[in-house]
Amino acid sequence: MSGCGPSRRQFKYDVFLSFRGADTRKNIVSHLHKELVRQGIRTFKDDETLEPGDRFPERLREAINTSRFAIVVISKNYATSKWCLEELRMIMKLESEKKVDAFPIFYDVDISDVRNYKRSFSLICHNQSPRIPSWKDALQKIANTQANESRKFKDDATMVEEVVELVSDKLLSMLPMDLGNIVGMEADMDQIEHLLDMTFTTSEVRMVGIWGMPGIGKTTIAKNLYEKHKHRFKTHHCFLEKVRGQGTLDLHKQLLSDILRKKDFKSLNLAQGASCIKSRLVNLKSLIVIDDVDDVKQLDALAKEPSWFGPGSRIIITTRDKSLLNSSCALYKVECLKDDKGLQIFQRYAFLDEKPSAGCYNDLSKRVSELAQGLPIALKDFGTYLVNKKKEEEWQHALRSFEEAPLEKTMAALKSSYDGLDKVGKIAFLHVACLFNGEPVQRVRKLLQQGEVGMKVLEEKSLINVSVDEHISMHRLFEQMGKHIVRQDSENSPSQQRILWHHDDIRPVLVTNTALPPFLLLPINVTIYHMQCSKILFRRSLRI
């Protein structure tokens, strides 16, 4: 879209290095430049030597004007160079106009000498230059800027590390974050940041476990938190994605390689892994995300205790199973989205960020998003399926299909949770899906064999919620999936199904002498006496 407003500055460099070559080119500046480049920070460093009679090069003027930041290394002979002073004058002028940020380093000099124009900063060698007043003004401004003094650091390496970290933080804070994929999850991020203490009010290690049903956005939230904050941990950060089913030794190697930026862990064996993590990371401030944990052994091997990590470390764990998280973790449960946010996500995928035309598509969009009940993976799945459907009849047909069962991608994500259950858990899941959704949990615990255990497992694994008034709530897509599984198990033959819930299936079975499975379960509220059923059937061991 064209516009007539002022053009925005185009930045060619992130950092302009201003320094006196004879003093610092081969020591502090070379180390500084190397570290900036290593961290991917675009840096201008002039390696050409200027003679006293040369004109101020246009390349330097352009580089200063197209840099976001300037690191000014003030050394003993910095002010003896009129070109250094001219660079400084331009930099401080741009800073006063808020067009560049200056980071001064006073390298083996006393700031008071700069502020009071003493010794080599007296500018006596330039007493014929008309620029002296503006140079003095620039020296005064740089001396009054919050600065790094080399004499206050134990060595150059420590100072370089701190300066580069400061520049990196500033750069990242200026970049816009693409948070388009966390619509409706902003509050979740804020609350998790609070649990993690991302303001670092203390140096203690913080661990947070994010749990919830599959497809609800746990990984998305963790990824956004990781991308937002990883720059605050230097290079000591690692995102272990989808660890479900992965071998422990491979995870050990990836974690150590990513945090330490080394690839020399090929000889590491399983017995050494946890010990190596404890010994190598205990003094490092690290950010670690362990995503989609499904086995407590993974956590025991990677992040069993906060004491394994250095002060200020932050560990984020995502899982569907609350029981895997130990007492060292603060817990955060991700809930389904509210209706308005769910509709927003669905429309983003169905209409590719365009607003639907008024009328039927608004109503159809609301109906589809309501079927997803705020589950992000289903909203995305539904929207992607409908993006190329341009006719109302196609939407109506899809809607009827959605009412029967989730789409394939959503079904696969949900089914993986069911597949991970033991026999007791699977029986409990299918009974809740087919018969007991919305029922008092105490009644269901009594009706089912090992009902107490079954309900506990389902709740811990994010397959059901139990409300404050002790009623079971299962997401409608889980309910659909459970019924789909029961139908498939009996090859869609109602007479062989062990659980019947729809009157169209129940009536034919009860009014005929069809051979029944030994344990047939029917809804508690079935009004059998309204059906003309053969009395002999009710002499069987039916559980109704």
N, C-alpha and C positions, 0 to 999 in steps of 0.2 A: 504494500500500500504506500503510495507516494505521500509526501508531506512537505510542508514549507518551513518547519522549525529548524533550529540550528543543528548542524551535523555533530554527531558524537565523536569524541577523540578516538582515533585508531591507535591502539597500543601495539608496537612492534616488539617491545621488550618488557619484561617484568621488572628488571633491575638494571640500573646504570651504575657502574662502579667508578667512583671518582677517587683517584689516589696519585701519590707522587712516586713515579716508577722507580727512581733511584733508591728510594727508601724501602719500598714494600712489595715491589713486583715479584720478587723471588721468595718471599716468605708469607706473611699474613694474607696478601691479596691472592696469591696462587692457591692457597688452601681454601680461601673463601670462595673463589671462583669455581674450584673443583666441586665443592659441596653443593653450591647452588645448582650447577649443571647436573650433578648426580640426582638431585631431587626434582629434576624436570623444570626448573625455573629458568626462563629465558633471560640470559644475562649479557649485557654489553660490557666488554672489557677491551679498551683500546691498547693495542700492543705496539703502536708506532710511536717513535720518539720525535717530539717537536723541538725545533731549534728556536732560539730567542726571537729571531726575526720573522718567523713564520706567522701567517695569519691564522686566526682561530678557525679550525677546520669545520666545514659545514656538516661533515659526518657526525661530529660530536654534538653540534647544536641539534641536529635532527634526532640523534639517539636520546638526548636528554628530553626532548619534547615528546618523544613517543615511548617513554618509560613510565611505569606506574610508580616505581620506587627508586630512590637513589641511596646507595650506601656510600657514605663519604668517610674515607679513611684519612683522618687528620694525623699526619706524622710530623717529625721535627722539621723537615724541609718542605712541607706542603705549601706554606705561604711564600716560599722563595720562588715559586713558579707562578707566573702571571696567568698561565693557562689553567692551572688548578684553581686559582682564585676566580677566574672567569667562569669555570664550570660551577663553582660554589655559588657565585652571584646568580647565575641562571636557575640553579636548583632551588635556592631560597626564595627567589621571586615566584617561581612556579608553586612552591609550597604555600606562600602567602596567598596565592590565588586558589589554593586547594586543588591543584592539578597534579601534584606529586607529593609523596610522603618521603621525608628524609630520615635516614637512620645513621647517625654519626658514630664513628668509632674513633676514640682518642687513643692512638697507638703510641704508647711510651712517651706521652706528653702530658703536661699539667693543664687542665682546663682553664685555670686562672690565667695562664700565659696567653691563651687564645682570647679570653674575655677582656684582658687588659692590654693586649697588643705588646707583650713582652718578648724578649729574646728574638727567635726567628719569626715571630708573628708581629713584629714592630712595623713591617712593610717598608723599612728604610731603603731597601734595595729597589723599591718601586716609586721613590719619592717624586719622580717626574711624571707619573701617570695620572691622568685625569680620573681614572677609575678608582683611586684610593678610597674616597668616601663610600662608594657602593660596596667595595671589597670589605671595608671595615664593618659596614652594616651587616654584611653576610656572615662575617666571622662572629660578630656579636650574637646574631640569631642562632647560629649553629651551636655556639657555646651555651646558649640558654635552652637548647632542646634536650629532652631526656636522652641521655647518651650511654654508650658502653665504653668503659675505661679499661684498657688492657691490664692495667696494674691491679685491678680488682678481681681478675680471674686467675686461677691457679696456673693456667697455660693457654696458649693460643687455640688449641683444639677445642677446649671447653667454650671459649668465647665464640669461635666460629659456629659451633653447634647451636649456641643460644641465639645468635643473631639470625642464622638461617631459619631456625624454628619460628622466630618472631615474624620474619618476612613471610614464611609459608602460611602461618596462621592468618596474617593480614590478607594475603592473596585469596585464601580460601573463603574468608569471611565476606569478600567482595563478590564472589561468584554466586549467581542465582542458583538455588536448589530446585531441581525438577521434582516437585512433590505431587505431580499429577496422579501418581498411582497410589496415593494414600488418602484419597477422598474419604472423609468420614472417620479417618484414623488419627487425625491430628491430636485429639484429646488423649488417645492411647499413647502416642509418642511423648506428649508432655508428662503424663503420669509416670511412664517408664523412666524418662530422664530424671524425674524427681527421685525415684527409687534408686537410680544409679548414682545420684548426687553428681551430675555433670557440671556443677559449679565448683566441685572439688573443695567443699568446706572442710573436709578432713582428708588425710592421706591413706585412710584405710581402704582395703580392697572391697569392692562391691560386686556381688553376684545377683543377677535377676533371672528368674525362670519365667518365660512367657509361654502360657499353655492355652489350648483351645482346640476346637474341632478342626479337622482337615479343611483346607481351603478358606479359612477365616481371615488370613492375612498376617499370621505370625512371622513368616519369613520376610514378607514385604516390609513390615515394621522394623524388624531387626536389620534388614539391608539398609533402609533409610537412616537408621540410627548410626550404623557403621560408617556409611559414606559421609554423614554429617560431622562425625567426631573423630575419624581416624587420623586426621592431620595433627591432632593434639597429642598423639602418642608416637611422634617421630616416625620411624619405620617399624615400630614394634606393634603391628596389628595383623590380624588373621581372621578370615571368614571361612569356616569349615562348613560348606554347604551340603545339605542332604546327606548327613552322616548315617542315616537309617540303612542298616545292612552292610555298612563298610567295615573292613577289617581294622582292628585297633592299631596294629603296627603301621599301616599306611597313614592313619590319622596322626599318629605320633610324628612321623617323618614330615608330613605336610605342615603341622603346627610349628615345629622347630625350624623348618626351612623358611616359612613365611615370616616368623617373628625375628629370627636371627639373620635373615637374608643370606643364608648359606645353603649349599647343596651337598654337604659332606656327611650326610646321615645314612648313606647306603648300607653301612655295616651295622647300623643300630638293630638290636634284636628286641623281642617283646618284653623280656625281663628287664631291659635297661630303660625302656621308654619313659615310664612315669618318673623314674629317678632322674633321668636326663632333663625332663621338663622342670622338675623341682629345683635342680641345681643350676640350670642355665637361665631360668626366667625369674628366679626369686628376687633379683635386684633390678628387674626391668619393669617400668610402667607400661603395661600392655593393654590392648583392647582385643578381646577374643570373642567371636561369636561361634557357638556350636549349634548348628541348625538341624532340626528334625531328629532329635535323639529318641531312640526306641528301645535302648538297652542300658540299664544302670551301669553295666561294665564299661560302657563308653565314657560315661562321666567319671567313674572311678579312675580310669586310665588317663583322662585328659585334664580334668579340673575337679579333683575330689575335694580339695580344701582351699580356702582363700590364702592360706599360708604358703602355697606353692608359688605365688606371684608377688611381684614387687609392689611397693606402696603406690597407691593411686590407680592400680589396675582395675579394669572393668570387664566382667565376664557376663555375656548374655547367652542364655540357653533357650532354645525353642523346642517344644515337645507337645504331643497330644496327651501325654500321660503324666498327670500330676504326681503320681506315686514315685516317679523317678527322681524328683527334685528333693534334695535333702534340706536340712534345717539351715544350712549356710545361705540358701537362696531366698531372696524376697520373691514372693509369687505375684504374678499379674495374669489375670484371665482376660483374654480377648473375647468380647461378645459380638454378636451379629450387628450389622449396621441398622440404624433407624431407617424408616421407610423413605424419607426424603433423600438421604444419602445413597441408599440402595438404588433408587430411581435414577439418580445422577450418574452413578457408575454404569448402570445398564444402558442408558441413553448415550453415554460416551462411546460405547462399543457398537451399539445398534445403528447410531446415526453419525459415527465418526466425528464426534464433538459438535455436530450441527444440531440445532434444536428441531424436534419433530414438528411437522405441520400441525396446526390446530385441528381438533376434531378427534376422529377415531384413533389415530396413532397415539395421542396423549392417553386415552383411556386404555388402549391395548398395552401401552408401555407400563402403566400402573399395574395392570393385571399380571403381566409377566414378572415384573419386579417383586410383586407380592408373593408369587409362587416360590421365588428364591429365598424369601424370608431373611433378607439381609446377608446372605452368604456370598462373599465376593467372587469366589470361583464360579458359582452358578450364575451370578449376574453377568460376568464376563462371557461365560459359555453361551448363555441365552442370547446375549447381544451379538456375539460373533456369528452365531448361527443365523440371526435375522438380518444381518447387515445388508445382504443382497436381495432380501425379500421385499419387493416393491408394491405388492398388491395386498389389500386388506384380507382377501381370502387366504393368502399364504400365511399371514400372521394368525388368523383364526385357526387354521389347521395346525400350525405349530403350537399354539396355545393348548389345544386339546391334547396334543402329544406330550407337552410339558406336564400336564396335569396327571398323566399316567406314570411317568418315570423321568429321572434326570437324564441329561445328555451324557454321552459316553465319557467325556473327560471328567465331568463332575462325578459320575457314577464310579469311575476308576479310583478317584481320590477318596471317596467315601468308603468304597468296598475294601480298600487296603486296611482301614481301621477294623472292619468286621473280620477280615481274614486273620488279623493279628490276635484275635480273642481265643481263649481256650474254650473247651466244650461248654462249661458252665456259662461263660460270658456270651457265647453265641446263642444258646437257648434263651437266656434272659433277654438278649437284644431282640430276637425274633418275636418273642411274646409281647414285649413292650410295643414294637412296631405294629404288630397286627391287632393287639387287643387292649393294651393297657396305657396307651398314651393319654395323659390327662388324669389318670387314676391316682388315688392316694398311694403313696409309696409303701406305707405300712401294710396295706391290703395285698399289694403285689409281693412283698417280701414273704408274706404268709402263704400265698397261693402257690408260689414256685418252690420247687425243691432247691435248696441252697440259695433261696431268694435274697437273703441278706448279703451273701458274697456277690451274687450276680449284680445287684443294684449298686454295690460299692464299686465294683470293677467298671461298670458302665459310666458311673459318674466321674471316676478318676480319669478315665480315658476320653472324656469330653463327648460321650455318646448320648448322654441325657443330662438334663438339669433337674434339680429338685428345688422347688420353690420354697419360699418362706413358710407357706402354709402346708408344706409336705406333700405336694402333688408333683407327679412326674411330667416333665416336658421334654419331648424328643422332636428335633427339627423335622419338618415335614419331608425333606428330601431323604433323611435317614429312614423315615417311616415308609416312604415310597420304595426305597431300596430293599428294606426288610421284606415287604410284601412281594416284591419282585423275586427275591431269593426263594421264598416259600413256594411261589408258583412254579419257578424253574425246577425246584427239587421234585415236584410231583408231575413234571412235564405237562403242566396246565390241565391236569385232570382233577377237578374238584373232589371227586370221590376218594382220591388218594392223598389229598392234603391233610396234614396233621392239624393245621390251624385254618379255620374258616372265619371270615369276618364280614363278607358281603352277603346280604340276604338272597341275591340272585344265585349265589353258590350254595348257600345253606339249604334253601328250600328243596331243591331237587334231591339232595342227599338224604334229607330227613323224611321226605314223603314217599320214598321208594325203599325197596329192600336191598339197595346196593350194599355190597360188602364194604364195611367201614374199617379204617385203620384202628388198631387197638386203643389208641389214646387220641381222641378227637377233641379239640378245644374250640369252643364257641364264645362269642362275646357274652359278657355277664348280663347285658340288658336285652338279650334276644327274647322276643315275645313268642315263645314256641307255641303257646296255647292258641295263638291266632292262626297257626298252620294246621292243616289237616294231615297229621302225621300218623304213621302206623305205630300203634301202641307197643308193639313188640320191640321196636328199636330202642325204646326208652328203658327196657329192661337190661340193656347192655351197660357196660361201664363207661358211660359218657361223662366227661367232666365239663359242666356247663357253667 
